[in-house]
Amino acid sequence: MSGLRQILFVLGLGAFWAVSPSLSKLAGAAGLGVGQIVVTSGLCVGIALLALQRVVHGRLGIGWPQVLYGLGCGALTLMPFALGQFAIRHVSVALMAVITSTSPLWTYALALTLARDRFNLLRVLALALGLGSSLVLILTRPGASLGGVDVWVLATLALPVLWGIYNNFTAMTWPKGMTALTGGMVESTSSGLLALPLLALMDWPTRGAMALSNTAYWLLAAMILAWVVERICFFSMIEHLGPVTTVQATYVATPGAVLLGVLLFAETPDAWLWVSLALLAAALWLNARATQTSEAPQSLASKQEPGVEAQ
């Protein structure tokens, strides 16, 4: 892959990660339920990747190992994805973007705990800086005190940890010979199917679906399209450039998401937000530096989760 294409892929993937929290927040404001978003996007993205797999590889490549893998990944991705959709309706886009961007660091922490990665001082320092970045942002929010922090802020703090669990599971259980498109397809389809109870309990289509505006449907279509393109960009970068370069898209995604929060939702960045962003940038740089000097360039620590999924 040429240098220009590499830059375009990094910018493109980062842009999709940046826009995802804002799309989710707009969808919530338009009246779309979490169940509607999770089920529809999961099934539609799965169908799109199925068609691409058939066109690109000429076969589906689906057996019981892939089905079981998809169910496991679907369950693990459903938890942070759905939780993130709930949380973005109660927290700022900037807070969501900064905290979830620490997921590669938590992936490394869990991999180290499971003895699937070696101790690396740079990565440990990156983990500490990433945690510090989140704490600075959380503890300086209005209402944060020794008496407690908003429950949705705490829920947001759980997202990168849940994505870290997901990242490790995907690597530990990847079926031999499975293509990336097949993996994305069985995962997305499974997450959509597993979320059907959520749809039935909270957002059954006959309950107010007619009240949704055209804007809501256009937003849902935009989210699905964005996530399909994000999956293609992500897997193409993993295949041709490796995870070290792929994770650099976070440098674009985080400030991009913060900027969109300012433009679309009139969020006012304060000095503590810039301090948090600086700590996060240092953490991601240390993480990338550690991966570049590692003897195992495919380390889990530099693997980014899907989108805000996401994100």
C-alpha positions in Angstrom: 0.0 0.0 0.0 1.4 3.4 -1.1 2.2 6.1 1.4 -0.7 8.3 0.1 -3.2 5.4 0.4 -1.9 4.7 3.9 -2.5 8.3 4.9 -6.0 8.3 3.3 -6.9 5.0 5.1 -5.8 6.4 8.5 -7.7 9.7 8.0 -10.8 7.8 6.6 -10.9 5.3 9.5 -10.3 8.0 12.1 -13.1 10.1 10.5 -15.6 7.2 10.8 -14.6 6.6 14.4 -15.0 10.3 15.1 -18.5 10.6 13.6 -19.9 7.5 15.3 -20.7 9.1 18.7 -22.3 12.1 17.2 -24.5 9.9 14.9 -25.6 7.9 17.9 -26.4 11.0 19.9 -28.4 12.5 17.0 -30.2 9.2 16.5 -31.3 9.2 20.2 -32.5 12.7 19.9 -34.5 11.8 16.8 -36.4 9.1 18.8 -34.6 5.9 17.7 -34.5 3.4 20.5 -31.3 1.5 21.4 -32.9 -1.8 20.5 -33.9 -0.5 17.0 -30.3 0.8 16.4 -28.5 -2.3 17.6 -30.8 -4.9 15.9 -31.1 -3.1 12.6 -27.5 -2.1 12.3 -26.2 -5.5 13.3 -28.4 -7.4 10.8 -27.8 -4.9 7.9 -24.0 -4.7 8.4 -24.0 -8.5 8.6 -25.9 -8.8 5.3 -23.6 -6.3 3.6 -20.5 -8.1 4.7 -22.0 -11.4 3.6 -22.5 -10.0 0.1 -18.9 -8.7 0.1 -17.5 -12.0 1.3 -19.4 -13.7 -1.6 -18.1 -11.3 -4.2 -14.5 -11.0 -3.0 -13.8 -14.6 -2.0 -16.5 -16.4 -4.0 -17.6 -18.5 -1.0 -19.3 -17.9 2.4 -16.8 -19.9 4.5 -19.3 -20.5 7.3 -19.3 -23.6 9.4 -20.0 -24.4 13.1 -16.7 -23.0 14.2 -17.5 -19.6 12.6 -21.1 -19.7 13.9 -20.0 -20.3 17.5 -17.3 -17.7 17.1 -19.9 -15.2 15.9 -22.2 -15.9 18.8 -19.4 -15.4 21.3 -18.2 -12.2 19.6 -21.7 -11.0 19.1 -22.5 -11.3 22.8 -19.3 -9.6 23.9 -19.7 -6.7 21.4 -23.4 -6.3 22.2 -22.7 -5.3 25.8 -20.4 -2.3 25.2 -22.3 -1.3 22.0 -25.7 -1.2 23.6 -24.3 0.4 26.8 -22.6 3.0 24.7 -25.9 3.8 22.9 -27.6 4.3 26.2 -24.7 6.4 27.7 -24.2 8.7 24.8 -27.7 10.1 25.5 -26.6 11.3 28.9 -22.9 12.3 28.5 -21.1 14.6 26.1 -19.6 13.4 22.9 -16.2 14.6 24.1 -16.3 12.6 27.3 -17.4 9.5 25.4 -14.6 9.9 22.8 -11.8 10.4 25.2 -12.7 7.5 27.5 -13.4 4.9 24.9 -10.2 5.8 23.1 -8.3 4.1 26.0 -9.6 0.7 24.9 -6.2 -0.4 23.3 -4.6 0.2 26.7 -7.1 -1.9 28.6 -6.8 -4.6 25.9 -3.1 -4.8 26.8 -3.8 -4.8 30.6 -6.1 -7.8 30.2 -3.7 -9.6 27.8 -0.9 -9.1 30.4 -3.2 -10.5 33.1 -3.9 -13.6 31.0 -0.2 -14.0 30.2 -0.9 -13.5 26.5 1.6 -10.6 26.3 4.9 -9.7 27.9 5.5 -7.0 30.4 6.5 -3.8 28.7 7.3 -0.6 30.7 6.2 1.7 27.9 2.8 0.1 27.7 2.4 0.1 31.5 3.2 3.8 31.4 0.7 4.2 28.5 -1.9 2.4 30.6 -1.3 4.7 33.6 -1.5 7.8 31.4 -4.7 6.6 29.7 -6.3 5.9 33.1 -5.2 9.4 34.2 -6.7 10.9 31.1 -10.1 9.4 31.9 -9.9 10.3 35.6 -9.1 13.9 34.9 -12.1 14.2 32.6 -14.5 12.4 35.0 -13.5 14.0 38.2 -13.6 17.6 36.8 -17.1 17.3 35.4 -19.9 19.3 37.0 -21.4 17.4 40.0 -18.3 15.1 40.4 -17.3 15.0 44.1 -16.5 12.6 46.9 -20.2 12.1 47.1 -20.4 10.4 43.8 -20.1 10.6 40.0 -23.0 10.4 37.6 -24.0 6.8 36.8 -23.7 7.3 33.1 -20.2 8.6 33.4 -19.3 5.4 35.3 -21.0 3.4 32.6 -18.9 5.2 30.0 -15.8 4.3 32.0 -16.7 0.6 31.7 -16.8 0.7 27.9 -13.1 0.5 27.1 -12.8 -2.3 29.6 -15.6 -4.3 27.9 -14.0 -3.6 24.5 -10.7 -4.9 25.9 -12.4 -8.2 26.9 -13.9 -8.4 23.4 -10.5 -7.8 21.7 -8.8 -10.5 23.7 -11.7 -13.0 23.0 -11.5 -12.3 19.2 -7.8 -13.1 19.1 -8.0 -16.2 21.4 -10.8 -17.9 19.6 -10.3 -16.9 15.9 -11.2 -20.0 13.8 -8.4 -21.2 11.5 -8.6 -20.0 8.0 -11.6 -17.6 8.5 -11.5 -14.4 6.5 -11.9 -11.0 8.2 -15.1 -10.4 6.3 -16.6 -13.7 7.5 -15.6 -12.8 11.1 -17.3 -9.4 10.8 -20.4 -10.9 9.2 -21.0 -13.6 11.8 -20.3 -11.2 14.6 -22.6 -8.4 13.3 -25.4 -10.8 12.5 -25.2 -12.5 15.9 -25.2 -9.2 17.8 -28.3 -8.1 15.9 -30.1 -11.4 16.6 -29.0 -11.5 20.3 -30.4 -7.9 20.7 -33.9 -9.0 19.6 -35.1 -9.3 23.3 -33.9 -5.7 23.9 -36.0 -4.6 20.9 -39.0 -6.5 22.0 -38.9 -5.2 25.6 -38.1 -1.6 24.9 -38.5 -0.6 21.2 -41.0 -3.0 19.6 -41.7 -1.5 16.2 -45.4 -1.3 16.8 -44.8 1.0 19.8 -44.4 4.4 18.3 -42.6 3.4 15.1 -45.0 5.5 13.1 -44.1 8.5 15.2 -40.5 8.4 14.0 -39.6 11.2 11.6 -37.9 10.8 8.3 -34.8 12.2 9.9 -34.6 9.2 12.2 -34.7 6.8 9.3 -32.1 8.8 7.4 -29.8 8.8 10.5 -30.2 5.1 10.9 -29.3 4.5 7.2 -26.3 6.8 7.7 -25.1 4.9 10.7 -25.4 1.5 8.9 -23.5 2.9 5.9 -20.8 4.4 8.1 -20.3 1.1 10.0 -20.1 -1.0 6.8 -17.5 1.3 5.4 -15.7 1.4 8.8 -15.5 -2.4 8.8 -14.0 -2.4 5.3 -11.4 0.3 6.1 -10.5 -1.4 9.4 -10.0 -4.9 8.0 -8.1 -3.5 4.9 -5.7 -1.7 7.2 -5.3 -4.7 9.5 -4.6 -6.9 6.4 -2.2 -4.6 4.6 -0.7 -2.3 7.3 -1.0 -4.2 10.5 -2.4 -3.1 13.9 0.4 -0.5 14.7 -0.7 1.7 11.8 -4.4 1.0 12.3 -4.4 2.3 15.8 -3.0 5.6 14.6 -6.5 6.4 13.4 -7.3 7.1 17.1 -5.2 10.3 16.8 -7.7 11.5 14.2 -10.9 10.1 15.8 -10.6 11.6 19.3 -10.0 15.2 18.4 -12.4 14.8 15.5 -15.2 13.6 17.8 -14.5 16.4 20.3 -14.7 19.0 17.4 -18.0 17.5 16.2 -19.4 17.7 19.7 -18.6 21.4 19.8 -20.1 22.0 16.3 -23.2 19.9 16.5 -24.1 20.0 20.2 -22.6 23.3 21.3 -20.4 21.5 23.8 -17.9 23.9 25.4 -14.4 22.4 25.9 -12.7 23.5 29.1 -9.1 23.4 30.1 -9.4 20.0 31.7 -10.6 18.5 28.4 -7.4 19.7 26.7 -5.3 18.3 29.6 -7.2 15.0 29.2 -6.6 14.9 25.4 -2.9 15.6 25.9 -2.6 12.7 28.4 -4.5 10.5 26.0 -2.2 11.5 23.1 0.9 10.7 25.1 -0.6 7.3 26.2 -1.4 6.3 22.6 2.0 7.4 21.4 3.7 5.4 24.1 1.5 2.4 23.2 2.4 2.7 19.5 6.1 3.2 20.3 6.1 0.1 22.5 4.4 -2.0 19.7 6.9 -0.8 17.1 9.9 -2.0 19.2 8.2 -5.2 20.3 9.2 -8.6 18.8 5.5 -9.4 18.4 4.1 -6.7 16.1 0.6 -8.3 16.1 0.2 -7.7 19.8 -3.3 -7.3 21.1 -2.4 -4.1 22.8 -2.5 -2.2 19.5 -5.7 -3.6 18.2 -8.7 -1.2 18.2 -12.3 -2.2 18.8 -15.1 -1.8 16.2 -16.6 1.4 15.8 -18.8 3.3 19.0 -18.8 0.9 18.5 -17.3 0.9 17.6 -15.3 3.8 18.3 
